[in-house]
Structures are given as C-alpha cells and as structure tokens.
Amino acid sequence: VFGRGTDFFCKDDTVQQNGGVHVIQTFLSEEESEEIQIQGRTARQGKQGSYQMILLESDLEEQFGLERGWKEKKAKEDWYACLSDARKKQRNIIYEKIEENLANATENDCDTHLYFDALLANDKEAACKRFKGIYDSFKKGSLPSSIDLDLAFLIDTTGSMAPYVQAAATTVQNMLSGPASIVSKLKVKFPDIQFHLRAGLMGFRDIDDNSHQFIENISQDGGHFDESTTRIM
C-alpha cells in the first residue's frame, strides 16, 4: 500500500497504538539498498513501526545457494550475517558474468571494426579471415532462438543511373525474398533460429535537388524499417 516515492504516513490511531505499520518482506533482496528501501516503508515521519523478514528455505536454496537446514548450524544472532554473505556471493557471481560478457562484447566489437576496415580497403583476403573469426566466436556459445535483422539499402537514383535502377531493384528483391534470399540461406545454416528481417530503402540523387535529393520509404508505424518487402519495393 505504501509505494516508493509516496509521501505517506499512518493516520489510523488504532494501528499507531499497537506499534504502527508492520512491514513483512517475503523475499531476500539481491541488493541491500532495496532492502533498506522496503524497511523505510514504515516508521515514517516520527511514527512508530516495525519490520521483519519471513523467507522460504526453498527460495534461499534456489536463488542464493543456501542449503536447507543452514539455520540449525548458526546461532540466531548470526542468521542475518549468513544471509548477507550469501547475497554478496551471488552478487559477485553476477558481476563476474557481467565483466565476462563485457570483455567478449568488446572483443567482438573490435573484430567487427577490423572486418569493416578490410571491406572498405577492398582487402578480400583480410575481410574473409576477419569474418570467419567472428563467425567462429559466435559458434562457441549457445545460439539465440531468434535474431532480428535490419538491412539498409542506399540506391543512387540520379537520372544517369536510370539504366541500372531495374537491375538494382531486382537484386534487392532477391535479397529480401525467395529461395535465394538472405533469410532463406540463413535458415539452411541455422534451422533452429527464427530470423525476423526488416529492411529500409533510401534513394538519393547525386545533385542538389533540395527536398527531392533523398527519398525514403517510411513504414506504417513511422519508422525507417519495414517487414513488408512489397511496401519496401
């Protein structure tokens, strides 16, 4: 009834005469700061109040690794210290995993930049080597059940490029749909993954044509990418 950020106080005299608002917390917070916030829901503005925890051993075992019957091995005055130690150990495990994920993401980001540098330098051999390294790194871990793909196409629609517009449109169409599409090829390699493809298309004229220099398809929700290949084309 008393949420965080609410300026509240108890107006019930009967409650106050019996010790004030009593807060019962039925789970062990992963962060001590959250626990302090919950304690602060009572004894507000000089009023009386009390707080206690009622916890399930099965929750503590599952979430914090505390074996059943741990209380029998500890003096009652040491119970909370034991809970705090278990919480700290669990938090350290989470932090270590975050640091590991960050290191992996940083390495993948660096490899991706080197791959694009090789592409821009037209160094096919280096680009293939970098791409294989990125691909192999993804294969080491568990693959996701679904992947969202956003493809952006930028096409020169200047008048001098008119003879090539239809060929460009056909190429884009084949990339987005049909047996030779990107998603079809990915499904062959990764049949257990659901791929969700969106594409965005922008045409530009290589002349200063004011507001007509850039032409973009806008999706029905007002975004730059659309799932419908018909609307895109």
C-alpha positions, 0 to 999 in steps of 0.5 A: 500500500505504501509505494516508493516515492509516496509521501505517506504516513499512518493516520489510523490511531488504532494501528499507531497504538499497537506499534504502527505499520508492520512491514513483512518482506517475503523475499531476500533482496539481491541488493541491500539498498532495496532492502533498506528501501522496503524497511523505510516503508514504515516508521515514517515521519516520527511514527512508530513501526516495525519490520521483519523478514519471513523467507522460504528455505526453498527460495534461499536454496534456489536463488542464493545457494543456501542449503536447507537446514543452514539455520540449525548450524548458526546461532540466531544472532548470526542468521542475518550475517549468513544471509548477507554473505550469501547475497554478496556471493551471488552478487559477485557471481553476477558481476563476474558474468557481467565483466565476462560478457563485457570483455567478449562484447568488446572483443567482438566489437573490435573484430567487427571494426577490423572486418569493416576496415578490410571491406572498405580497403577492398582487402578480400583476403583480410575481410574473409579471415576477419569474418570467419573469426567472428563467425567462429566466436559466435559458434562457441556459445549457445545460439539465440532462438531468434535474431532480428535483422535490419538491412539498409539499402542506399540506391543512387537514383540520379537520372544517369543511373536510370539504366541500372535502377531495374537491375538494382531493384531486382537484386534487392528483391532477391535479397529480401525474398525467395529461395535465394534470399538472405533469410532463406540461406540463413535458415539452411545454416541455422534451422533452429533460429527464427530470423525476423528481417526488416529492411529500409530503402533510401534513394538519393540523387547525386545533385542538389535537388533540395527536398527531392535529393533523398527519398525514403520509404517510411513504414506504417508505424513511422519508422525507417524499417519495414517487414513488408518487402512489397511496401519496401519495393 
